[in-house]
Amino acid sequence: IKHPRVVVQLTGMNGNAFNILGICRQAAQAKGVPAEEISAFMTEATAGDYNHLLATCQKWFDCR
């Protein structure tokens, strides 16, 4: 996990891709992840389908 301090609660939330991106971005910003890193996450997360988005979230953050 690239940023294990960033905990993202995904279960029980709206599973819309845009909502997931917003949750991850807000959590990363709250933990002080630099804007360049957040931008890199967003680029990678949106580079594929929904499953790719979820896999990218798990690769970057502590998803629960």
C-alpha positions as CSV (number, residue, x, y, z in Angstrom):
1,I,0.0,0.0,0.0
2,K,1.5,3.3,-1.1
3,H,-0.2,5.4,1.7
4,P,-1.2,3.0,4.5
5,R,-2.1,6.0,6.8
6,V,-5.0,6.9,4.5
7,V,-7.9,4.8,5.6
8,V,-10.8,4.7,3.2
9,Q,-14.2,3.3,4.1
10,L,-15.8,1.9,1.0
11,T,-18.1,-0.9,2.2
12,G,-21.5,0.4,2.9
13,M,-20.9,3.5,0.8
14,N,-22.4,4.5,-2.6
15,G,-20.4,2.4,-5.1
16,N,-20.5,5.0,-7.8
17,A,-17.1,5.4,-9.4
18,F,-17.2,9.2,-9.0
19,N,-18.2,8.9,-5.3
20,I,-15.3,6.4,-4.7
21,L,-12.8,8.8,-6.3
22,G,-14.1,11.7,-4.2
23,I,-13.9,9.6,-1.0
24,C,-10.3,8.6,-1.7
25,R,-9.3,12.2,-2.7
26,Q,-10.8,13.7,0.5
27,A,-9.1,11.0,2.7
28,A,-5.8,11.6,1.0
29,Q,-6.0,15.4,1.4
30,A,-7.0,15.0,5.0
31,K,-3.8,13.0,5.7
32,G,-1.6,15.5,3.9
33,V,-0.8,13.5,0.7
34,P,0.8,15.9,-1.7
35,A,-1.3,17.2,-4.6
36,E,1.0,15.5,-7.1
37,E,0.5,12.1,-5.5
38,I,-3.3,12.6,-5.5
39,S,-3.2,13.6,-9.2
40,A,-1.1,10.5,-9.9
41,F,-3.7,8.3,-8.1
42,M,-6.6,9.9,-10.0
43,T,-4.8,9.4,-13.3
44,E,-4.1,5.7,-12.5
45,A,-7.6,5.0,-11.0
46,T,-9.4,6.4,-14.1
47,A,-7.2,4.7,-16.6
48,G,-9.4,1.5,-16.8
49,D,-12.7,0.0,-15.9
50,Y,-14.5,-0.2,-12.5
51,N,-12.5,-3.2,-11.3
52,H,-9.3,-1.3,-12.1
53,L,-10.6,1.6,-10.1
54,L,-11.2,-0.6,-7.0
55,A,-7.8,-2.4,-7.4
56,T,-6.0,1.0,-7.7
57,C,-7.8,2.2,-4.5
58,Q,-6.5,-0.9,-2.7
59,K,-3.0,-0.4,-4.1
60,W,-2.8,3.1,-2.8
61,F,-4.9,3.3,0.4
62,D,-6.0,1.1,3.3
63,C,-9.5,0.3,2.1
64,R,-12.1,-1.2,4.3
